[in-house]
Amino acid sequence: MRTSKFYLFPVKEDPNDASLVSHKLMLRSCMIRQSAAGIYTWLPLGLIVLKKIEAIIRKLHYEYDIQELLMPTIQSADLWKKSERYSDYGKEMLRIVDRNKNELLYGPTNEELITDVVSKDLQSYKDFPKILYHIQWKFRDEVRPRFGVMRCREFLMKDAYSFDIDFENAYLSYCKMFLLYLKIFKKLGVKALPFEADTGPIGGSLSHEFILEASSGESEIFYDNSIHDLNIDNVDFNNSSEIKDMVLNYSKYYSRTSEKHEEKVFQNSTNEKNIIRSRGIEVGHIFYFGKKYSEKLNSTFLNDKGKTNYIFSGSYGIGISRLVAAIIESSNDDKGIVWPIEVAPFQIGLVNVRKGDNLSTEFSENFYKSNHGKYNIIYEDRDIRLGQKLNIMDLIGIPIQIIIGEKNIVNNYIEIKDRKSGKVSLVSKDKIEVFLKKEYEL
């Protein structure tokens, strides 16, 4: 993508109405624009990041036979009344009456609706287990929306729902999703730590939050740092005992900060020097709630003896739009955003030092035309000051910046700057592909 064609209008100064770093940088870098209190338009740069996160989530769900559907944003109030949750969200739930005086609501979550959907299809024990998910916008009328998309009213969620015949199988599904979430966050290039959590209005008897460590986070956390050494990449998802043991092992070392939880972590830690007190941002939340919704909505199946049983369920959410802001909160500097390459809007920023009839322009044009199909490139081709070009690349967080200057290109060299480390390497123009493969596995 050429910057001369792209919808990119970055702002130099911090906006007055933003206090959180992610909010400031998302506005300055032209990722979002506020439409109303707590409601944002996602501009092209921000939407690219959203879609990259979605793509990674979809790919990993597909690999583990978790199937996608799409449920509506507007739901019937009748289902929520049957589940006795209609009042649980209070004024946060946006309630609507249509022209026929039917009571509707803008869904804050989908436990009722998905339970109603599967109750019509999952009739026999042979139909289980099943896990379904969707990616959809949700609405909660926050009393005081703030911090940009971190705590807004309309937000994008991935939520999955598991369905099983008994507790043992339902707990196994919960553990699989627990480990899948760790894989997802690792693939996104971030460390999200799992913590035991309250179940809140979702309900149930088991819950974990996944928290991205950030100094600005609202959640205070306490954990044993040695748990990072555990390798989840080679987990056999067909080995139920291995899956359950690993989840139990993780659960020993992470807790919300409190005197009770600190004692727990100290008891399980092998070395007190590994214990960390920090802050973080919730980016995912999973719940086991068993028969809570199936009993209320009469969602049943026939077991192997022909007896009617209620379905056992769990739900698993990732805040995709919130995750964008959380990544920025955990990865930024005084120049702007520092994206992990996995979710960066563009992998490579190609900067022509001086536009005109010269060797740097010729090389830049040829490189872009030859490689924009292979690499994800944003090409700074405008006739603006070099300082402005470089500042924009740093502000929007492009991980790899290839800088084409006349003096270097005459000698068959180009500069490649690593956004995260700031390191600048002088690379032969014939060795760019080799360098990118070696240093970035591109």
C-alpha positions as CSV (number, residue, x, y, z in Angstrom):
1,M,0.0,0.0,0.0
2,R,1.3,3.4,-1.0
3,T,0.9,6.1,1.7
4,S,-0.2,8.5,-1.2
5,K,-3.2,6.2,-1.7
6,F,-3.8,5.1,1.9
7,Y,-6.2,6.8,4.3
8,L,-3.7,7.9,6.9
9,F,-3.8,11.3,8.6
10,P,-1.6,11.1,11.7
11,V,-1.7,13.8,14.4
12,K,1.5,15.1,15.9
13,E,0.2,16.2,19.3
14,D,-1.6,14.2,22.0
15,P,-5.4,14.8,22.0
16,N,-6.7,16.7,25.1
17,D,-9.5,14.2,25.8
18,A,-7.3,11.1,26.1
19,S,-5.4,10.0,29.2
20,L,-4.4,6.4,28.5
21,V,-1.3,5.9,26.2
22,S,-3.2,3.5,23.9
23,H,-6.1,6.0,23.5
24,K,-3.7,8.8,22.6
25,L,-1.7,6.6,20.1
26,M,-4.8,5.1,18.5
27,L,-6.2,8.6,17.9
28,R,-2.8,10.1,16.8
29,S,-2.0,7.2,14.4
30,C,-5.4,7.5,12.7
31,M,-6.7,4.0,13.9
32,I,-10.0,5.2,15.3
33,R,-12.2,8.2,15.6
34,Q,-14.9,8.8,18.2
35,S,-18.5,8.7,16.9
36,A,-20.3,9.1,20.3
37,A,-19.4,8.5,23.9
38,G,-17.7,5.1,24.1
39,I,-18.4,4.3,20.4
40,Y,-15.7,4.5,17.7
41,T,-15.3,4.3,14.0
42,W,-12.4,2.0,13.1
43,L,-10.4,3.6,10.4
44,P,-8.4,1.5,7.8
45,L,-5.2,1.3,9.9
46,G,-7.0,0.1,13.0
47,L,-9.3,-2.2,11.0
48,I,-6.3,-4.0,9.5
49,V,-5.1,-4.8,13.0
50,L,-8.5,-6.0,14.1
51,K,-8.7,-8.3,11.0
52,K,-5.2,-9.7,11.6
53,I,-6.2,-10.7,15.1
54,E,-9.4,-12.2,13.9
55,A,-7.5,-14.2,11.2
56,I,-5.1,-15.7,13.8
57,I,-8.0,-16.6,16.1
58,R,-10.0,-18.2,13.2
59,K,-7.0,-20.2,12.0
60,L,-6.3,-21.8,15.5
61,H,-10.0,-22.4,16.1
62,Y,-10.3,-24.2,12.8
63,E,-7.3,-26.4,13.6
64,Y,-9.0,-27.7,16.7
65,D,-12.4,-28.3,15.0
66,I,-14.1,-25.3,16.6
67,Q,-16.6,-24.1,14.1
68,E,-17.7,-20.6,13.4
69,L,-21.3,-19.3,13.1
70,L,-22.7,-15.8,13.4
71,M,-25.4,-14.9,15.8
72,P,-27.3,-11.6,15.6
73,T,-26.5,-8.5,17.7
74,I,-30.2,-8.1,18.6
75,Q,-31.7,-10.8,20.8
76,S,-35.2,-11.6,22.2
77,A,-35.7,-10.6,25.8
78,D,-37.8,-13.7,26.4
79,L,-34.7,-16.0,26.4
80,W,-33.1,-13.8,29.0
81,K,-36.2,-13.8,31.1
82,K,-36.3,-17.6,31.0
83,S,-32.6,-17.8,32.1
84,E,-33.4,-15.2,34.9
85,R,-30.5,-13.0,33.7
86,Y,-32.6,-10.2,32.3
87,S,-31.9,-7.9,35.2
88,D,-28.3,-9.0,35.9
89,Y,-26.7,-6.4,33.7
90,G,-28.8,-3.6,35.0
91,K,-28.6,-0.4,33.0
92,E,-25.6,-1.7,31.1
93,M,-28.0,-3.7,28.9
94,L,-29.6,-1.7,26.1
95,R,-33.2,-2.7,25.9
96,I,-35.4,-2.1,22.8
97,V,-39.1,-2.4,22.0
98,D,-39.8,-2.8,18.3
99,R,-42.9,-1.5,16.4
100,N,-44.8,-4.7,17.3
101,K,-44.0,-4.1,21.0
102,N,-41.7,-7.1,21.2
103,E,-39.0,-6.7,23.8
104,L,-35.5,-7.0,22.4
105,L,-32.0,-6.2,23.6
106,Y,-28.6,-5.5,22.1
107,G,-26.7,-8.6,23.3
108,P,-23.9,-8.1,25.8
109,T,-23.2,-11.9,25.5
110,N,-24.7,-15.0,23.9
111,E,-25.1,-17.8,26.4
112,E,-28.9,-17.8,26.1
113,L,-29.1,-17.6,22.3
114,I,-26.5,-20.3,21.6
115,T,-28.1,-22.6,24.1
116,D,-31.5,-22.1,22.3
117,V,-29.8,-22.7,18.9
118,V,-28.1,-26.1,19.8
119,S,-31.1,-27.4,21.8
120,K,-32.8,-27.9,18.4
121,D,-29.9,-29.9,17.0
122,L,-28.0,-31.7,19.7
123,Q,-30.5,-34.5,20.5
124,S,-28.3,-37.5,21.2
125,Y,-25.2,-38.2,23.2
126,K,-23.7,-39.2,19.9
127,D,-23.9,-35.5,18.8
128,F,-21.3,-34.4,21.4
129,P,-18.9,-32.8,22.1
130,K,-19.3,-29.6,20.1
131,I,-17.7,-26.2,20.3
132,L,-19.0,-23.2,18.3
133,Y,-17.8,-19.6,18.2
134,H,-18.6,-16.3,16.5
135,I,-17.0,-12.9,16.2
136,Q,-19.5,-10.2,16.7
137,W,-20.0,-6.6,18.0
138,K,-21.6,-6.3,21.4
139,F,-22.9,-3.4,23.5
140,R,-22.8,-2.6,27.2
141,D,-23.9,0.8,28.3
142,E,-21.0,1.6,30.5
143,V,-21.9,4.3,33.1
144,R,-18.6,6.1,32.4
145,P,-16.9,4.9,29.1
146,R,-13.3,6.0,29.1
147,F,-9.8,5.0,27.9
148,G,-10.8,4.8,24.2
149,V,-11.6,1.2,23.1
150,M,-10.3,-0.1,26.4
151,R,-13.5,0.6,28.2
152,C,-16.1,1.5,25.6
153,R,-19.7,0.7,25.0
154,E,-19.6,-1.0,21.6
155,F,-16.8,-3.6,21.3
156,L,-15.8,-6.6,19.2
157,M,-15.7,-10.0,20.9
158,K,-14.8,-13.6,19.9
159,D,-17.0,-15.8,22.1
160,A,-17.0,-19.6,21.9
161,Y,-19.4,-22.1,23.6
162,S,-18.8,-25.7,24.4
163,F,-21.5,-28.4,24.8
164,D,-20.9,-31.8,26.5
165,I,-22.8,-34.7,28.1
166,D,-21.4,-34.6,31.6
167,F,-19.0,-32.7,33.9
168,E,-15.9,-34.8,33.1
169,N,-16.2,-34.1,29.4
170,A,-17.2,-30.4,29.9
171,Y,-14.2,-29.9,32.1
172,L,-12.0,-31.4,29.4
173,S,-13.4,-28.9,26.9
174,Y,-12.7,-26.1,29.4
175,C,-9.1,-27.2,29.7
176,K,-8.7,-27.5,26.0
177,M,-9.9,-23.9,25.6
178,F,-7.7,-22.8,28.4
179,L,-4.6,-24.1,26.5
180,L,-5.9,-22.9,23.2
181,Y,-6.1,-19.4,24.6
182,L,-2.5,-19.6,25.6
183,K,-1.6,-20.6,22.1
184,I,-3.6,-17.8,20.6
185,F,-2.0,-15.1,22.7
186,K,1.4,-16.5,22.0
187,K,0.7,-16.5,18.2
188,L,-0.4,-12.9,18.6
189,G,3.0,-12.1,19.9
190,V,1.9,-11.3,23.4
191,K,2.0,-12.9,26.9
192,A,-1.4,-13.2,28.5
193,L,-1.3,-14.8,31.9
194,P,-4.2,-16.9,33.3
195,F,-5.7,-16.1,36.6
196,E,-8.5,-17.6,38.6
197,A,-11.5,-15.2,38.5
198,D,-15.0,-14.5,39.7
199,T,-17.8,-15.7,37.4
200,G,-19.8,-12.5,37.6
201,P,-23.1,-12.3,35.7
202,I,-22.1,-15.1,33.4
203,G,-22.3,-17.5,36.4
204,G,-20.8,-20.9,36.9
205,S,-18.3,-22.6,39.2
206,L,-15.0,-22.1,37.4
207,S,-13.5,-19.2,35.6
208,H,-10.1,-17.8,34.4
209,E,-9.1,-14.4,33.1
210,F,-6.3,-13.9,30.7
211,I,-4.4,-10.8,31.6
212,L,-1.8,-8.9,29.5
213,E,0.8,-7.4,31.7
214,A,0.9,-3.6,31.5
215,S,1.9,-0.9,34.0
216,S,-1.3,1.0,33.3
217,G,-3.6,-2.0,33.8
218,E,-6.6,-1.8,36.2
219,S,-6.0,-5.3,37.6
220,E,-3.3,-5.9,40.2
221,I,-1.7,-9.3,39.7
222,F,0.7,-11.6,41.5
223,Y,2.5,-14.6,39.9
224,D,5.5,-16.9,39.7
225,N,7.6,-15.9,36.7
226,S,9.0,-19.4,36.2
227,I,5.7,-20.5,34.7
228,H,6.8,-18.8,31.4
229,D,9.2,-21.7,30.9
230,L,6.4,-24.2,30.4
231,N,6.0,-25.2,26.7
232,I,2.5,-25.5,25.4
233,D,3.4,-25.8,21.7
234,N,3.7,-29.6,21.8
235,V,0.6,-30.3,23.9
236,D,-1.3,-33.3,22.6
237,F,-4.9,-32.2,22.6
238,N,-6.0,-35.8,22.3
239,N,-4.4,-36.7,25.6
240,S,-7.0,-35.7,28.2
241,S,-4.9,-36.4,31.3
242,E,-2.0,-34.3,29.9
243,I,-4.3,-31.4,29.2
244,K,-5.9,-31.4,32.6
245,D,-2.5,-31.8,34.4
246,M,-1.1,-28.8,32.5
247,V,-4.1,-26.6,33.4
248,L,-3.8,-27.5,37.0
249,N,-0.1,-26.7,36.9
250,Y,-0.7,-23.3,35.4
251,S,-3.4,-22.5,38.0
252,K,-0.9,-23.0,40.9
253,Y,1.2,-20.0,40.0
254,Y,-1.1,-17.2,39.0
255,S,-3.5,-15.3,41.3
256,R,-5.0,-11.9,41.8
257,T,-3.1,-10.0,44.4
258,S,-4.5,-10.4,47.9
259,E,-3.0,-11.8,51.1
260,K,-4.8,-15.1,50.5
261,H,-3.6,-15.4,47.0
262,E,-0.1,-14.4,47.8
263,E,0.2,-17.2,50.3
264,K,-1.1,-19.6,47.6
265,V,1.6,-18.5,45.1
266,F,4.3,-18.6,47.7
267,Q,3.3,-22.1,48.7
268,N,3.5,-23.4,45.1
269,S,6.6,-21.5,44.0
270,T,9.9,-23.3,43.9
271,N,11.8,-20.0,44.3
272,E,10.5,-16.9,46.0
273,K,12.8,-14.8,43.8
274,N,10.5,-15.7,40.8
275,I,7.4,-14.1,42.4
276,I,6.3,-10.9,40.6
277,R,3.7,-8.3,41.7
278,S,2.5,-6.3,38.7
279,R,-0.6,-4.9,36.9
280,G,-2.4,-6.0,33.8
281,I,-5.3,-5.7,31.4
282,E,-8.0,-8.4,30.9
283,V,-8.1,-9.6,27.3
284,G,-9.9,-12.9,27.7
285,H,-12.2,-14.7,30.0
286,I,-13.4,-18.3,30.1
287,F,-16.2,-19.9,32.2
288,Y,-17.5,-23.3,33.1
289,F,-21.2,-23.1,34.1
290,G,-22.5,-26.6,33.6
291,K,-26.2,-26.9,33.4
292,K,-27.0,-23.3,34.4
293,Y,-28.5,-22.3,31.0
294,S,-29.7,-25.7,29.8
295,E,-31.9,-26.2,32.8
296,K,-33.5,-22.8,32.5
297,L,-34.0,-23.1,28.7
298,N,-34.8,-26.9,28.8
299,S,-31.9,-27.9,26.5
300,T,-31.7,-31.6,26.8
301,F,-30.4,-34.8,25.0
302,L,-30.8,-38.5,25.3
303,N,-28.0,-40.4,26.9
304,D,-26.7,-43.9,26.0
305,K,-29.5,-45.4,28.1
306,G,-32.3,-43.4,26.5
307,K,-32.6,-41.1,29.5
308,T,-33.1,-37.3,29.1
309,N,-30.2,-35.2,30.5
310,Y,-29.4,-31.5,30.5
311,I,-26.4,-30.3,28.4
312,F,-23.2,-29.2,30.2
313,S,-21.7,-26.0,28.8
314,G,-18.9,-23.4,29.1
315,S,-18.2,-20.1,27.4
316,Y,-14.9,-18.5,26.2
317,G,-14.4,-14.9,25.3
318,I,-11.6,-12.8,23.8
319,G,-12.0,-9.0,23.6
320,I,-10.6,-8.4,20.1
321,S,-11.1,-4.6,20.0
322,R,-9.8,-4.3,23.6
323,L,-6.9,-6.5,22.8
324,V,-5.7,-3.9,20.2
325,A,-5.5,-1.3,22.9
326,A,-4.0,-3.7,25.4
327,I,-1.1,-4.6,23.1
328,I,-0.4,-0.9,22.6
329,E,-0.4,-0.4,26.3
330,S,2.1,-3.1,26.8
331,S,4.3,-2.2,23.8
332,N,5.0,1.4,23.1
333,D,7.7,4.0,23.6
334,D,8.1,7.8,23.3
335,K,7.9,7.6,19.5
336,G,4.7,5.7,19.3
337,I,3.4,2.1,18.9
338,V,5.7,-0.9,18.8
339,W,3.6,-3.7,17.2
340,P,4.5,-7.3,17.5
341,I,5.1,-8.3,13.8
342,E,2.3,-10.9,14.0
343,V,-0.4,-8.2,14.3
344,A,1.3,-5.1,12.9
345,P,-0.9,-3.4,10.2
346,F,2.1,-3.7,7.8
347,Q,5.2,-5.9,8.3
348,I,7.5,-3.5,6.4
349,G,7.7,0.2,6.0
350,L,9.5,1.2,2.8
351,V,10.9,4.7,3.0
352,N,12.2,6.6,0.0
353,V,14.5,9.3,1.5
354,R,14.0,11.7,-1.4
355,K,11.3,11.5,-4.0
356,G,12.3,12.5,-7.5
357,D,14.2,11.4,-10.6
358,N,17.0,9.6,-8.8
359,L,18.4,6.1,-7.9
360,S,16.6,5.9,-4.6
361,T,13.2,6.4,-6.2
362,E,14.0,3.9,-9.0
363,F,15.1,1.3,-6.5
364,S,12.1,2.0,-4.1
365,E,9.6,1.7,-7.0
366,N,11.1,-1.5,-8.3
367,F,11.3,-3.1,-4.8
368,Y,7.7,-2.2,-4.0
369,K,6.4,-3.5,-7.3
370,S,8.4,-6.8,-7.0
371,N,7.7,-7.5,-3.4
372,H,4.4,-6.0,-2.2
373,G,2.7,-9.3,-3.1
374,K,5.2,-11.3,-1.0
375,Y,5.6,-9.0,2.0
376,N,3.0,-6.8,3.6
377,I,4.4,-3.3,2.8
378,I,3.5,0.2,3.3
379,Y,5.5,2.4,0.9
380,E,6.1,6.0,1.9
381,D,6.2,7.5,-1.6
382,R,5.1,11.1,-0.8
383,D,7.1,14.2,-1.3
384,I,7.4,15.2,2.4
385,R,10.3,15.8,4.7
386,L,12.4,12.7,5.7
387,G,11.9,13.4,9.4
388,Q,8.2,13.4,8.9
389,K,8.3,10.1,7.0
390,L,10.4,8.4,9.7
391,N,8.3,9.8,12.5
392,I,5.1,8.4,10.9
393,M,6.6,4.9,10.6
394,D,7.6,5.0,14.3
395,L,4.2,6.4,15.4
396,I,2.2,3.7,13.6
397,G,4.6,1.0,14.8
398,I,5.9,-0.6,11.6
399,P,8.3,-3.4,12.8
400,I,10.7,-3.4,9.9
401,Q,11.7,-0.1,8.2
402,I,13.6,-0.3,4.9
403,I,15.2,3.1,4.3
404,I,16.4,3.9,0.7
405,G,18.8,6.8,0.5
406,E,20.8,8.1,-2.5
407,K,24.2,7.8,-0.8
408,N,23.7,4.2,0.3
409,I,22.1,3.0,-2.9
410,V,25.0,4.3,-5.0
411,N,27.2,1.9,-3.0
412,N,24.6,-0.9,-3.4
413,Y,23.4,-0.7,0.3
414,I,20.2,0.1,2.1
415,E,19.3,0.6,5.8
416,I,17.0,-1.7,7.6
417,K,15.8,-0.4,11.0
418,D,14.2,-2.6,13.7
419,R,11.4,-0.6,15.3
420,K,11.5,-2.5,18.6
421,S,15.3,-2.3,19.3
422,G,16.1,0.8,17.2
423,K,19.0,-1.1,15.6
424,V,19.9,0.0,12.1
425,S,21.6,-2.5,9.8
426,L,23.4,-1.7,6.6
427,V,22.4,-4.5,4.2
428,S,23.5,-5.1,0.6
429,K,20.6,-4.5,-1.7
430,D,21.0,-8.0,-3.1
431,K,20.8,-9.5,0.4
432,I,17.5,-8.0,1.6
433,E,15.5,-11.2,1.2
434,V,18.2,-13.2,3.0
435,F,18.3,-10.6,5.8
436,L,14.5,-10.6,6.3
437,K,14.3,-14.4,6.4
438,K,17.2,-14.7,8.8
439,E,16.2,-11.9,11.2
440,Y,12.4,-12.0,11.0
441,E,11.5,-15.4,9.4
442,L,9.7,-13.6,6.6
